[in-house]
Amino acid sequence: MNRDRLLLAAGALVVIVGTIVVAGRWRPANNANFPNGTWWMCQNPACKAEFSMSSRELGAWHSKHYGEPLPCPKCGQANVIRAEKCTSCGKVYPAEGAVACPSCGHKPE
């Protein structure tokens, strides 16, 4: 009887410690600054790709390619700029200097 209780307590302790370890190591793909990830626009006139990356993906890329500019996944050129995606109309537009979406005038929150 005491042995069974001891085994049950040990099993519960393993589950609790395991949960704490996993919860401490788990990180969401995005953060509070970029809850929907980051948006990018290729400036190559022949490409003009628009793509998003999670904060985790962007951080991993920068860790592996420190100091290098981010390349476009479509054409491979390192000619991309940060962008925003309008929550109203869904258009992607350059982030720098933008106060509102140039297509619909919606102001980001």
C-alpha positions as CSV (number, residue, x, y, z in Angstrom):
1,M,0.0,0.0,0.0
2,N,2.8,2.5,0.9
3,R,4.8,1.3,-2.1
4,D,1.8,2.1,-4.4
5,R,1.4,5.6,-2.9
6,L,5.2,6.2,-3.3
7,L,5.1,5.2,-6.9
8,L,2.0,7.3,-7.6
9,A,3.7,10.3,-5.9
10,A,6.9,9.8,-7.9
11,G,4.9,9.5,-11.2
12,A,3.0,12.7,-10.4
13,L,6.3,14.5,-9.6
14,V,7.8,13.4,-12.9
15,V,4.7,14.7,-14.8
16,I,4.8,18.0,-12.9
17,V,8.6,18.6,-13.4
18,G,8.2,17.6,-17.1
19,T,5.4,20.1,-17.6
20,I,7.4,22.9,-16.0
21,V,10.5,22.1,-18.1
22,V,8.5,22.1,-21.4
23,A,6.6,25.2,-20.5
24,G,9.8,27.0,-19.6
25,R,11.4,26.2,-23.0
26,W,8.4,26.7,-25.3
27,R,8.3,30.0,-27.0
28,P,5.5,31.2,-29.4
29,A,6.4,31.8,-33.1
30,N,5.7,35.5,-32.7
31,N,5.9,38.1,-30.0
32,A,3.9,41.1,-28.7
33,N,5.6,43.5,-31.1
34,F,4.7,41.4,-34.2
35,P,1.8,39.2,-33.2
36,N,1.1,38.2,-36.8
37,G,4.8,38.0,-37.8
38,T,6.7,40.3,-40.1
39,W,5.8,41.2,-43.7
40,W,8.3,41.9,-46.4
41,M,8.2,43.2,-50.0
42,C,10.8,42.4,-52.7
43,Q,11.9,45.6,-54.6
44,N,13.1,43.7,-57.7
45,P,10.7,45.0,-60.4
46,A,10.6,41.6,-62.1
47,C,9.6,39.8,-58.8
48,K,7.6,42.1,-56.4
49,A,7.0,39.2,-54.1
50,E,5.2,39.8,-50.8
51,F,6.0,37.3,-47.9
52,S,5.7,37.0,-44.2
53,M,8.0,35.4,-41.6
54,S,7.3,34.7,-38.0
55,S,9.5,36.3,-35.4
56,R,11.0,32.9,-34.7
57,E,11.9,32.3,-38.4
58,L,13.4,35.8,-38.8
59,G,15.5,35.4,-35.6
60,A,16.7,32.0,-36.7
61,W,17.6,33.4,-40.2
62,H,19.6,36.3,-38.6
63,S,21.3,33.9,-36.2
64,K,22.6,31.8,-39.1
65,H,23.3,34.8,-41.5
66,Y,24.4,37.5,-39.1
67,G,24.9,40.9,-40.8
68,E,23.5,39.7,-44.2
69,P,20.5,41.2,-45.8
70,L,17.3,39.1,-45.9
71,P,16.8,37.6,-49.4
72,C,13.6,37.2,-51.3
73,P,12.4,33.6,-51.2
74,K,11.1,33.9,-54.8
75,C,13.9,35.5,-56.7
76,G,16.8,35.2,-54.2
77,Q,17.8,38.9,-54.4
78,A,18.6,40.7,-51.2
79,N,16.5,43.6,-52.1
80,V,13.6,43.4,-49.6
81,I,12.0,46.0,-47.3
82,R,9.8,45.7,-44.2
83,A,6.1,46.0,-45.0
84,E,2.8,46.0,-43.2
85,K,-0.4,44.1,-44.1
86,C,-3.5,46.2,-43.8
87,T,-6.0,44.6,-41.4
88,S,-8.9,46.3,-43.3
89,C,-8.2,45.6,-47.0
90,G,-5.4,43.0,-46.8
91,K,-3.0,44.9,-49.1
92,V,0.7,44.8,-48.2
93,Y,2.6,48.1,-48.3
94,P,6.0,49.5,-47.3
95,A,6.2,50.1,-43.6
96,E,8.7,52.9,-43.6
97,G,7.0,56.3,-43.3
98,A,3.5,54.8,-43.6
99,V,0.9,56.3,-41.3
100,A,-2.0,54.6,-43.0
101,C,-2.7,52.1,-45.7
102,P,-2.2,53.8,-49.1
103,S,-5.0,51.7,-50.6
104,C,-7.9,52.2,-48.2
105,G,-6.6,54.8,-45.6
106,H,-6.9,52.5,-42.6
107,K,-4.6,53.5,-39.8
108,P,-2.9,50.6,-38.0
109,E,-3.4,50.4,-34.2
